[in-house]
Each structure stands twice: as structure tokens, then as C-alpha cells.
Amino acid sequence: MKKIILLGIIILSFLIQAENLGKGDVYCLGIGKSTKTKDGIKFKAKLCRIGSDKLRNVTVYHNSHLIWDKYDVSKKLMYAANGSEGIFYNSDTRILNVEIIDPISRMAADTGSIFPITDKEMREVWQNRIVKNDLIEVYGNTLGIPTVSEKEYEREYDYGNY
């Protein structure tokens, strides 16, 4: 009984400390190897952006198994999830939880995707605009990829134009 109470307190403290970053779109750059979790996958990311929030060196929990996790970590990768149900960040543990409702289609790419950032087709599918300074910070340059300014990204994010 004591273990259950202690576990409940730990979970409650995590929920209280986690900052709700809202619903919507998230992208991450500098993706590391993934591991399966009970609810989906987790991986390290050098940088994640949710609107005006920029998070560095985080562990991302994508809470759906409907995501391709057999990617090549030697490539420059991007994680994109559109229309998430909730995005929560705990600054103490540096954990970013991306809550997804599994779609009716049950297709792997419908909840999020990890793909080489130079893959133009995938960027178009996910309709991701990438902030120029984010690419430079993680990869040293823009890799010839079309980018937007931070202000433009935030404006479009705030108005839901993604």
C-alpha cells in the first residue's frame, strides 16, 4: 500500500511540475536513437520548438506506437507532430511529453514522424516551416532548406496556419 501511495505522489508531483505548452504542432532537430516505451517511443533531441517556446537537450516522449522508429541516427533528422492533444514540459527532468490521440486510420505516419530533414517530400507532408536560427544552432547552417524567421513562425503558429 505504501508503494502505491508513494507512486501516486511521484506521478502527481510530475504533473504539477510539468508546464502545459498547449496543443498543436511541435518539431525537434538533432534526433537521437529511440527506445520503445509502454505508451510509444522516447528519444533525445538537441532542440524542440513549440510556438515561441524553444527547448534544448530534451528527452521527447511521443505517446503513440504509430510512429516510424527505425530511422538512421547518422542522418540529420527532424521530428514533427501536428495536431497533438497536449504538449507538456518538465524543466526539472527536461522531459517533453507529446500526447497524441491515435487516428482512426491507424497509419504510422499519422501521429508524428522522424525523417531526414533534407527530405523535401516529408517536410511538405508535415507542412513544417523551420526557423532559420534553429537549423544553424543544431546543424551549423541551413542545409539549403527553406526557412522562416522566428517572428514569422510564431505568428503563423499563433494563428494556426500550420
Secondary structure as UniProt FT lines:
FT   HELIX           2..17
FT   STRAND          19..31
FT   STRAND          35..36
FT   STRAND          41..50
FT   TURN            51..52
FT   STRAND          53..62
FT   TURN            73..74
FT   STRAND          77..90
FT   TURN            91..94
FT   STRAND          95..99
FT   TURN            104..105
FT   HELIX           108..110
FT   STRAND          113..116
FT   TURN            117..118
FT   HELIX           120..126
FT   HELIX           132..139
FT   TURN            143..144
FT   HELIX           150..158
FT   TURN            159..160
//
